[in-house]
Amino acid sequence: MTHYENNTIVLAKHPEGPLQLSDFRNQTTSVRALEPGEFLIANQWLSLDPYIRSRLNYSTDYVSSVQCGDVIAGETVGVVVASRNPNFNKGDKVFAYSGWQQYHISNERDFIVHTLPQVDLPDTVFLNTVGTPGRTAYFGMTRIAKPQAGETLVVSAASGAVGSTVGQIGKMAGCRVVGIAGSEKKCRYVVDELGFDICINYHDSDFKHQLRRACPAGVDIYFENVGGRISVLVAQLLNDGARVPVCGNAANYDRASEIAASSPADFFSSLPNPPANRFFLVTEWFKDYPESDAWLINALRDGKLKYRETIVDGLEKAPQAFIDLLNARHFGKQIVKIK
Ligand SMILES: NC(=O)c1ccc[n+]([C@@H]2O[C@H](COP(=O)([O-])OP(=O)(O)OC[C@H]3O[C@@H](n4cnc5c(N)ncnc54)[C@H](OP(=O)(O)O)[C@@H]3O)[C@@H](O)[C@H]2O)c1
């Protein structure tokens, strides 16, 4: 096999507060020879996802943590460059959990590794609208929120990869869709490009009053992506029979222990008249991914779903891009192009 040098980014130390560049380290290793059943992926695109921050803590109740010296976890799209597996051939484009590295040795036991479907869509959508964020929106809406025409849906992190898809699905279902985002530019995009009815900037001093005015008939569905103060304000507007799919807690990820922050599910359950709410992981519907993928691909090709990406060029820029993502300096889905 050709000799490959693998540029990787590993965890130098568990963060002791907000993530720092010094928490990461670049490391170069040689790629070993393939065993029977294995194939080598040259990664081309890396997805940066807020929840990965929780995995960098020493321990977490979300998913198992990344240990010091481990390659940072992450979803990738790449191309097979060598193979000893009859089902993965040189030249195949594949999705895998390769992590923050140039090359990844995979086999069929690797979690969720699969070849990309042959469709006329850019490869990056498989990290975005037809990947984890899109599926999360699809299952959170169809399996938990179950929107009805005429209902009011509020979505936090509305310009992000998950929230933007949630709101567009809500519009297709006939809901009044109220987005919440962190800048005027993001709010304009959410209304003008994605078709939400209204979007409110949570940094505005009168955010609470704007939110109340935007929901004159109360809130039937709150799609929770962030937690914190926004949950408290939306909770005051929930109608009887409201549903709250608890998808994420982004306001609380960038700290040394997420456990210290109250989880949105605990908060909503503690209300005097609690809405139907539960934390979910998209992988609960793993066996139904063919259903979500077919729906999301069709909606994209029909122009019914739109998305936006921020792409940085070069694996070495991933740590800064991830810090920027945690501070909401990105716009849409954050992706790294690996040289
Ligand atoms: N449950 C699952 O299986 C699953 C799967 C995938 C993702 N998720 C979760 O879904 C959520 C959205 O993911 P994404 O990839 O689409 O991320 P994203 O929306 O691109 O990024 C997170 C956003 O959260 C918002 N945010 C952060 N701190 C906030 C605060 N204090 N108050 C209000 N908003 C705040 C920011 O929005 P602005 O940019 O508008 O400021 C930020 O951009 C995340 O919580 C993620 O962990 C869950």
Ligand as a Chemical Component Dictionary entry (heavy atoms), coordinates in Angstrom:
data_LIG
# 
_chem_comp.id                   LIG 
_chem_comp.type                 NON-POLYMER 
_chem_comp.pdbx_formal_charge   0 
_chem_comp.three_letter_code    LIG 
# 
loop_
_chem_comp_atom.comp_id 
_chem_comp_atom.atom_id 
_chem_comp_atom.alt_atom_id 
_chem_comp_atom.type_symbol 
_chem_comp_atom.charge 
_chem_comp_atom.model_Cartn_x 
_chem_comp_atom.model_Cartn_y 
_chem_comp_atom.model_Cartn_z 
_chem_comp_atom.pdbx_ordinal 
LIG N1  N1  N 0  -30.547 15.308 19.874 1  
LIG C1  C1  C 0  -29.823 14.997 18.811 2  
LIG O1  O1  O 0  -29.760 13.840 18.357 3  
LIG C2  C2  C 0  -29.080 16.104 18.119 4  
LIG C3  C3  C 0  -28.438 15.893 16.892 5  
LIG C4  C4  C 0  -27.813 16.993 16.275 6  
LIG C5  C5  C 0  -27.802 18.237 16.898 7  
LIG N2  N2  N 1  -28.402 18.368 18.105 8  
LIG C6  C6  C 0  -28.441 19.672 18.791 9  
LIG O2  O2  O 0  -29.199 20.565 18.010 10 
LIG C7  C7  C 0  -28.815 21.893 18.353 11 
LIG C8  C8  C 0  -28.556 22.688 17.069 12 
LIG O3  O3  O 0  -27.483 22.090 16.387 13 
LIG P1  P1  P 0  -26.839 22.789 15.087 14 
LIG O4  O4  O 0  -25.806 21.860 14.583 15 
LIG O5  O5  O -1 -27.925 23.236 14.178 16 
LIG O6  O6  O 0  -26.082 24.030 15.740 17 
LIG P2  P2  P 0  -26.160 25.591 15.411 18 
LIG O7  O7  O 0  -27.575 26.029 15.504 19 
LIG O8  O8  O 0  -25.451 25.837 14.133 20 
LIG O9  O9  O 0  -25.292 26.223 16.586 21 
LIG C9  C9  C 0  -25.774 26.374 17.886 22 
LIG C10 C10 C 0  -26.528 27.700 18.036 23 
LIG O10 O10 O 0  -27.093 27.743 19.309 24 
LIG C11 C11 C 0  -27.383 29.083 19.588 25 
LIG N3  N3  N 0  -27.004 29.426 20.962 26 
LIG C12 C12 C 0  -25.860 29.126 21.596 27 
LIG N4  N4  N 0  -25.865 29.662 22.830 28 
LIG C13 C13 C 0  -27.044 30.326 22.963 29 
LIG C14 C14 C 0  -27.647 31.092 23.996 30 
LIG N5  N5  N 0  -27.039 31.285 25.158 31 
LIG N6  N6  N 0  -28.870 31.588 23.774 32 
LIG C15 C15 C 0  -29.491 31.404 22.592 33 
LIG N7  N7  N 0  -28.981 30.691 21.557 34 
LIG C16 C16 C 0  -27.760 30.172 21.760 35 
LIG C17 C17 C 0  -26.569 29.964 18.644 36 
LIG O11 O11 O 0  -27.508 30.523 17.731 37 
LIG P3  P3  P 0  -27.280 31.943 16.978 38 
LIG O12 O12 O 0  -26.239 31.633 15.939 39 
LIG O13 O13 O 0  -28.600 32.241 16.437 40 
LIG O14 O14 O 0  -26.787 32.903 18.022 41 
LIG C18 C18 C 0  -25.659 28.951 17.989 42 
LIG O15 O15 O 0  -25.278 29.275 16.697 43 
LIG C19 C19 C 0  -27.578 21.767 19.237 44 
LIG O16 O16 O 0  -27.969 21.898 20.577 45 
LIG C20 C20 C 0  -27.111 20.357 18.972 46 
LIG O17 O17 O 0  -26.354 19.797 19.997 47 
LIG C21 C21 C 0  -29.034 17.339 18.727 48 
# 
loop_
_chem_comp_bond.comp_id 
_chem_comp_bond.atom_id_1 
_chem_comp_bond.atom_id_2 
_chem_comp_bond.value_order 
_chem_comp_bond.pdbx_ordinal 
LIG N1  C1  SING 1  
LIG C1  O1  DOUB 2  
LIG C1  C2  SING 3  
LIG C2  C3  SING 4  
LIG C2  C21 DOUB 5  
LIG C3  C4  DOUB 6  
LIG C4  C5  SING 7  
LIG C5  N2  DOUB 8  
LIG N2  C6  SING 9  
LIG N2  C21 SING 10 
LIG C6  O2  SING 11 
LIG C6  C20 SING 12 
LIG O2  C7  SING 13 
LIG C7  C8  SING 14 
LIG C7  C19 SING 15 
LIG C8  O3  SING 16 
LIG O3  P1  SING 17 
LIG P1  O4  DOUB 18 
LIG P1  O5  SING 19 
LIG P1  O6  SING 20 
LIG O6  P2  SING 21 
LIG P2  O7  DOUB 22 
LIG P2  O8  SING 23 
LIG P2  O9  SING 24 
LIG O9  C9  SING 25 
LIG C9  C10 SING 26 
LIG C10 O10 SING 27 
LIG C10 C18 SING 28 
LIG O10 C11 SING 29 
LIG C11 N3  SING 30 
LIG C11 C17 SING 31 
LIG N3  C12 SING 32 
LIG N3  C16 SING 33 
LIG C12 N4  DOUB 34 
LIG N4  C13 SING 35 
LIG C13 C14 SING 36 
LIG C13 C16 DOUB 37 
LIG C14 N5  SING 38 
LIG C14 N6  DOUB 39 
LIG N6  C15 SING 40 
LIG C15 N7  DOUB 41 
LIG N7  C16 SING 42 
LIG C17 O11 SING 43 
LIG C17 C18 SING 44 
LIG O11 P3  SING 45 
LIG P3  O12 DOUB 46 
LIG P3  O13 SING 47 
LIG P3  O14 SING 48 
LIG C18 O15 SING 49 
LIG C19 O16 SING 50 
LIG C19 C20 SING 51 
LIG C20 O17 SING 52 
# 
